């Protein structure tokens, strides 16, 4: 029974507050601590602005986790000092009454109690600590050492690995010798291993799958790893009060599984974006396209984001930000040392957009015409045989490279243009070209195209750059597929 435990939750963002509130309903003695501060300071750890919390060059912003209620992914498990994170509809920022998830909002009235310092009535909140204030059945304590001094279970609901290290430094010497630290933050596998080594048998790494409403219902999934089974056994009643415990072998494994879960949402956002772009290109009404998408694998995401996908106003409080998604993709890529789909570029939004909800990424404009212009000129060159179109498409310094008759060729633009005689190929009527991918990365872009030219299929890979106000092809590499293996090659791509 959790009633036998004295529990402290460090980090009273939405997830941390929800966890504290849930545990308090079980009869446990629950205390909470968060760093005081105003709207932006609420995102700081140990008094620093969020930009100062980047580790290894990453801005670890908004680790509110990236699924949606019902999809099994956490929307908020990295909530940190005083932040209310992005797993809820905007009315969940209320400080009076009941939010949409049914949690008593008294539970949110702690240090930095609403994200951006606003309550739903539009009045600013002071963002200051409410030491001793009874909130959702638990009390808040302004001093972190005091908060943990009597606790036998300390739950970290913090921002990232750096935040975890800093808070643990701050409570060094104050933790009881027999206390167990349960870390719900989503961090890198290496960071999880480091914390496990640091705390030894008194550490349980338990990132969660599920959103704040899942906390209220006791329906989280907790990926729990402990060096000593006895530590997990000791805190099992606490974890059981939050949801279903799935034991995992090792802290690093638990952290890695959570990152993979986050990546699944990134793929869903990109798939939804691409499906909507295709529907737009076909002239389909957006609402009809969403009706169909909601009945398929993207149903949960499409349904949840539908109001914003129908050209509605962006959510006042992001459920999950573009910046956060980009950051987690970078974190996963660094940990796995394997490329992600399109890298992090699809979510590499400018700073002004980084706090926007992921719905903005799903409705991002199609590739600008300026980027497509040189690719269209390239297609016209093949269709007409007129090399002037290639000179329009390519930079003068461009080269075209590939394997021709088992030999690597590397043509400067003049030699490449000399291959064309100013007239279409005899079988031009049967030839087709298809633009497969375009990824824009600021002032550079990559693209792939498939050309079905008579008995051969070609895959062209382009590097484009923005030169002044215009985009041009800087280089092209190609692969020639004999007709008999064209399908296999296309499938492999």
N, C-alpha and C positions, 0 to 999 in steps of 0.2 A: 504494500500500500504506500502511495506517495505521502500519505499523512505523516509517516514516520520520518520523512526527509525535511531538511532545511535547505531550501534551494535558492540560489542567487542567479539571476539572468543578467548577464553583462551585454549591454547593447539593446536599447529599447526603441528600435525602429518598429515598423509594423509587425515584422515576424517575431522579433524579440518580445514585444508587448503582447502579441497574441499567445506566444508560448507561456509567458508568465501568467497571463489571465487564465489560460486553460489549466495550468498546473495548480493555480490557486483554487479552482473549482473542485479539485480532488481532496481538499483539506490540508494540503501541504502548506508549510510556512514559506512564503515566497517573498523574496526581495528583488528589487531591480535597480540597476545603475545605468546611467547614460551620461555622456559628456554634455554639459550645458552649452548653449550657444544659440545664435540666431539662425535664420533660414539656411544660409550657406554654411555657417559653422556647424550646423547639425550634421553635415556630411563629413566633418573633420574627425579624425581619430587623434586622441591625446592632444587636442587643441590645434591641429594643423588643418589647413584647407585641403580639399581632396586632391588637388594637383600635387601636393607634397607627399601624397601617399602612393605615388607610382613606385612600383618595384620593378627592377630590371628594365627601366624605361617604359613600363606600361602604366597608363593611367587607369587605375582600378576603380572605375566609377560604377556606382549603382549596381551592386551585386544582387539586387533584387532578382530572383531567379525567373527563368524565362519561359516557363510554360504557362498554361492557362488552366483555370479550374477545370478539372475533369480529364486533363491529359496526363496527369501523373507527374508533372514537372513542377518544381517549386517556383513560385513567382517572387519569392522574397527572402530566401534564407540567408542572404548576406547582409541583411539590414544592419546598420551600424549606428554608432553613438547618436542618439537623438534623431535619426532619420526615420521617416515613414517611407517605406519603399514601395515598389511599383507593382504590387500584385493585385490591386483592388480597383474597383470603379472609383470615380472621383469622389462620390459621396462618402467613401470610407475614410475621408479625412476629417469627418465631423468630430467636434469635441463636445457636442451636446446631443442627447438623443441616441438613437441606435443607427449605426451604419448598415449598409446593405448586407454585410456578412453576418449580422446578428450579434456581433461582439459588443459588449457594453462599452460605450465610448469613453466612459470614465477611465477605462484602461489605457486610452491614448493620451490622457492628460498628464504627461510626464515631461521630463526635460525635452525641449524641442518637439512638442507633441504633434505637430502636423508638418508634413512636407511643405517646403516653401513658406512656412510660417503663417498659413492661412487656414482658418476653419471654414466650414461650408457656408456660414453666414457672411463670409467675406471680411470678417474682422481679423486683424493681425493677432497672432498669438505671441506671447513674449519669448518663447523659446528658452526660458530659464528653468533651471532645475527646480523641482518641487519637493525637496528633501522631506521625507516623512509622509508625503501625500499618499493616502490610500487610493490605489488605482486598480480597478478591476479585481479587487480582492487581494492585491499585493501592495507592498509599500516600496517607495523609492528612497534610495539612500544617496546623498550627494558625494560621499567619499567612497572611492572604490575599495580601499582596504577594509573599511568598516563594513562594506556590503558583503565581502566574502569571508569575514573573520569567523563567523559561526556556521557557515554553510558546509554541508557534507557533499553537496552536488553543486557545481558551478557550470552553468550553461553559457557558452559563448555564442552570441547571435550577432557577430561582428561583420565588418566590411570585407576584409581580405586577410591574407596571411600576415601582412605588415601590421594590420590592426590587432590581430591575435597576439603577435609577438609583443607589441607595445603594451597592451593591456596586461599580459602575463608578467611583463617586466614591472608594471606598476603595482601588481599585487604580490610581487616576490616577497616572501617572508610573512605574508599575511594569510596565505592559504593554510588550512588545517593539514596536518601531515597525512590524514586519512581521507582527504577530500578527493573526489573524482571530478575531473574537468571533462565536460561533454561539449564538443565543438561541432556546431551545426553549420559553420561557415563553409562556403564553397571556395576552395583554394586549390593551388596546384598540387599535384601528387608529391613533388619534392618538399613542398612546404608542410604538407601533412606528415610526411615521414620525419621531418625535422622536429615538429612539435611532439610527435610520438616519442622520439628519442629524448627530448628535453624533459617530458613529464613522466615517461616510463609507465609503470603499471597503473598510474593514476589518471590515464588519459584514454578517452573514448572518442574516436573521430566518427561523427554521425551526421553527414550532410543529408538533407531531407528532399524528398520528392513530394510536392504538394504545395498549395497556396495557403494564404491566411484563412480562408473559409475551411480548408481541410484541417487546420489546427483547431478551429472552433468545434469541429465535428469529431476531433480525435481520429482523423483519417489520413494523416501523413504516412509516407513510407520512409523509414529511417535506415540508411545504409550504414550500419554500425560496425566499427572495427575496434578491437581492443587488444593490446599486447597480452594482457592477462584476462582469461575468461572470467575470473572472479570480479574484475572491475565492471564488466558488462552485466554480470549477474546483479551486482549491487545497485546499478542504476536502471535495471530492466523495468521496475515498476514505473519509474519516471518516464522512460521512453514509451512504454505501453500506453500511458495516459495520452500520449500525443498521436499514436497510430500504430502501424505494423512495423515491427523490427525485422530487418533482413540482415542477419550477420554476414560480414564480409571479412575475408582474410587480408588484413593489413590496411593501415590508414591510407597508404598511397593508392591502393585499389579502390577504396571507397571514394576518394577524391577524383580518381580517374573516371569512375563510373558516372559520377555526377557531371563532369565536364562533357562526357559523351552524350548524356541526356540533354544537356544544354545545346549541344551541336545539332541534335535532332530537331529542335525548334528552329534553329537557324536555317536548316534545310527546308523546313516547312514554310518559313517566311519567303524564302527565295522561290519555292515552287508556287506559292500563292501569287507572288508578284509576277512570275513568268506567265502563269495561267491567265491572269487579268490582262496582261499586255497582249497576249494572243487574242483574247476575247475582244479587246478594244480594236485590234487590227482587223478583226473579222466583222466589226460593226455590230457586235452583240450588245444588247442592253446590259449594263453592269448588274442590275438586280437579277436578271435571268441567269447570268453567268454564276452569280453567287448562289442562287437556288440550287444549281447543279453541283457546284463545288461543296456546298454544305452537306451533300449526300454522299460524298466520297471521303477518301483518306484525310483530306484537309478540312473536314467538316467542323471540328471543334474550333480551329483557328479562324476559319471563315465566319462562323456564327458569332464568335466572340467579338471579332473586329468589324462585323458588318456595318454598324452605324458609321464607322470612320472610313470604310471602303466605299461607301456610297457618297463620297464627296462631302461628308459631314464634317463638322468642326473637329479638330484633333482633341483628344482627351486632355482635360485641364491638368490631370495628374497622370503621367505615363504609367501604364501597367508594367511596361518593360521597355527600356530605352534603346535607341539605336546605338548610342555610345556604349552602353553596357554589353550589348550583343557583340559589337566589334571587339571590345576588350576581351570577352570570354573566348571568342574565336582565336584571337592572338594568343591567349593563355594556353588553349588546347594545342594550337599548332606548335608552340614552343615546347610543350611537354611531349608531344608525340613525334616531333621532327618529321611529320608527314604533311603534305599539302592538303589544305581544305578546298572545298569546291569554290573556285574563284578567289581563294585566299580570304582575307578580311575586307577586300575592296568593296564588295556590294554594301557593306555597312560602314564604310569609312567616311561617314558624313562630316561635313564641316562642323566646327565647334558649336556654331549657332544651332545646329540641328541635332547635336548629339544627345540632348535631353528629350528629344521627341519620342513618342511612342513608336513601337515597331510597326504599327499600322501605317506610319508615314513611309517606311521602307517598302511595304507591300503595295503602296500606291505611287511609288516614285516614278517620275516620268520615264518613258522609254528612252533608249539611247538617242542623244541629240542628233539632229540631222547633220550638223556640222561634222560629227564623227563619221557618219555614214557616207558623206559626200565622196571622199576619195575611193571608198569601196565600190560605190556605184559607178564612178568613172572607170575603175578597173574592170568592172563587168562590161561596160560599154566598149572598152578596148577589145575584149575577147569577142563580143557580139559583132563588132564591125570590122575587126582586124586593123583598125586605124591606130597607130602608135601614139597619136597626139593625146588620146585619152589616158594612156599610161603615163605620159609626161605630166598630165594634169593630176593624176592620182599619186605619183611617187615624188619624193624629194629627189633633186638631181644627184645626190650622193647615195641613193638607195642601191642595194644589191638584191639579186634574186638568186637563191641557192637551193640546191637539191641534188638528188642522185639521178643521173641520166645515163642509161646503158651501163649501170654499175660503177659509174665514175662520178665523183663530186664535181658539180659545176658551180661557179660563182660568177654570175654575170653582172657587170655594171649596167646601169640603166640603158645606156646607148646600145650595148650589145643585145640586151633583152628586147628593146624596141625593134632592132633590126630583124628579129625573127618574124615580124608581122608585115604583111605585104599591102595593107590598106584595103583589104576586102574580106568579107566573112568567109569562114570555112564552108566547104561545099555542103556539109551536113548541119549547118548552124540551126536549121529549123528543128532538129531533134536534140540539140544540146540544151542543158539546163544548168543553172548555178543557184546555190542555196547558201545564204549566210547563216552559219550555225551558232556562233557565239560572238559577243562583243562585251568586253569588260573594260571600263574606263577607270583609270587611276590618276586623277588629277590631270596632268598635262601629257600623259601617255596612255595608250590603250592597246589592247591585244584583241585580235579577232581571228576566227577560223571560218573558212568557206569550203564547201564541197562543189566541185565542178564535174558534171557528167558530160564528158566530151567523147562521143563516139565509143570506141571499144575501151576507153580508159576512164578511170575516176581519179581525180586529183583532190588532195587535201592541201589547201593553202593556209599557211599560218602567217599572220601579219603583225608587225609592230608599227604602231602609228604614234606620231607626236603632234602636238599642237605647236605650229610655227607661226607666231604672230596671232592673227585672228582665224587662221585656217588650219585644218588638220590635213596631214599628208602621211603617206605610207613611207616609213623609214627603211624597212627591210621586209622581204618576203622569203619564207622557206616553204618548200612544197614536198609532198610525197605522192608518187604515182602508184596507183593500185591497178594492176591488170583487171580486166572486167571480171574474170572468174573469181577473184577474191575481194571484189569491191564490197560485197555485202558484209563479209566477215570483218573487213577493215573498218567499215562504217560502224558496225556493232561494237567493235573494240573502242572506238572513239567515244 
